Amino acid sequence: MKSSSVKYGTRFGCRFGQPHDFVLIRDNKSFKVERCKICNIRRKYNKGYKARVDNVQYLKDHVRNYAQPTGSTKRVYNKTYQPSKCKIVL
């Protein structure tokens, strides 16, 4: 049986290793186009059965929007929303 869990690394593809911050450009019944506010990269998500996009790739690209203070996305949450907790002070 294939595991459907998503693994998040430390580099997310946008500037300085931050996660992308996408804004919707176009959405219709066959595809969805979004652009990152930070680096202006465009992503196109083709819609399949019942007009749904690939869930795993969509979650990896939108990890900033779905990050929570606990669980598998806590590192992303702290890096994005609470950077003072990520610094080591000696």
C-alpha positions in Angstrom: 0.0 0.0 0.0 1.4 3.4 -1.0 1.7 6.0 1.7 0.0 9.3 0.9 1.9 11.4 3.5 3.6 14.6 2.3 7.2 15.3 3.3 8.3 18.9 3.8 11.9 19.8 3.5 13.7 23.0 4.5 13.8 24.7 1.1 10.5 25.5 -0.5 11.5 27.0 -3.8 10.8 30.7 -3.3 13.4 33.4 -2.3 15.6 32.6 0.7 14.0 29.2 1.1 10.6 30.5 2.0 7.4 28.9 0.9 5.5 30.4 -2.1 2.6 32.8 -1.5 0.2 32.2 -4.4 -2.6 34.3 -5.7 -5.2 33.0 -8.1 -5.0 34.3 -11.7 -7.4 32.1 -13.6 -9.7 29.2 -12.6 -12.0 27.3 -15.0 -13.3 23.7 -15.3 -10.1 22.3 -16.9 -7.2 24.1 -15.1 -6.2 26.6 -12.4 -3.4 29.2 -12.8 -1.7 30.9 -9.8 1.2 33.3 -9.4 3.5 33.7 -6.4 3.5 37.2 -4.9 7.1 37.0 -3.9 9.0 35.5 -6.9 6.3 35.8 -9.7 6.5 32.2 -10.7 3.4 30.8 -12.3 2.0 27.3 -11.6 -0.7 25.6 -13.7 -2.7 22.8 -12.1 -4.7 20.7 -14.5 -8.0 19.5 -13.1 -9.0 15.9 -13.5 -12.0 13.9 -12.2 -14.7 16.0 -10.7 -12.6 19.2 -11.4 -10.0 18.4 -8.7 -6.3 19.3 -8.9 -3.4 16.9 -7.8 -3.7 17.1 -4.0 -0.1 16.2 -3.1 1.5 18.8 -5.4 -1.1 21.5 -4.5 -0.4 21.0 -0.7 3.4 21.1 -1.3 3.1 24.4 -3.2 0.6 25.9 -0.7 2.3 24.8 2.5 2.4 28.4 3.7 -1.4 28.6 3.7 -2.0 25.2 5.5 0.9 25.4 8.0 -0.1 24.9 11.7 1.8 25.4 15.0 1.8 21.6 15.6 2.2 18.6 13.5 4.3 18.0 10.3 4.1 21.6 9.3 5.3 23.2 12.6 8.7 24.0 11.2 7.2 25.8 8.2 4.8 27.7 10.5 7.6 28.9 12.8 9.9 29.8 9.9 7.1 31.8 8.2 5.0 33.4 11.0 7.3 33.3 14.1 10.9 33.7 12.9 12.1 34.8 16.3 11.5 31.3 17.7 13.8 29.8 15.0 16.9 31.9 16.0 19.5 30.4 18.3 20.8 33.1 20.7 24.0 32.4 22.5 
